[in-house]
Amino acid sequence: MGTSRTSLFCLAIGAAGLATGVASGQPAEPVLSFRLGNSGFVCEEPFYPAAAMRAGAQGKTTVRYTVTEPGLITDVVVQVSAGDSREHKLLDRSAVRLVQSCKYKASGPPTLGTFTFEQRWFIS
């Protein structure tokens, strides 16, 4: 792991949960969880790309996704980009991978539908 530490704040928009996490340019164990409606998904820790960190790229990525039976996440797309630079696009791709990493872990059926997830990227 590197010596710099980056704080990340994640907010599930239109969902019932709030999640926070910290990353240091290295992938982490899948321990971050957030709730989508009344359904539970476990996701990988957010990953701040090293090139984006070096460039000081910050912003907010909004990702749209669909939850289908049996709790699969599909149709993951960037709805609002973190910015126009190459480094901002790295942040967008990292947010998409974060949502794609989510696995349904709750008992009972998931809440089906289309949702958005907002990933705020900042360096502290």
Buried (B, 14 or more C-beta within 10 A) or exposed (E): EEEEEBBBBBBBEEBEBEBEBBBBBEEBEBEBBBBBBEBBBBBBBBBBBBEBBEBEBBBBBBBBBBBEEEBEBEEBEBEEBBBEBEBBBBBBBBBBBBBBBBBBEBEEEBBEEEBBBBBBBEBE
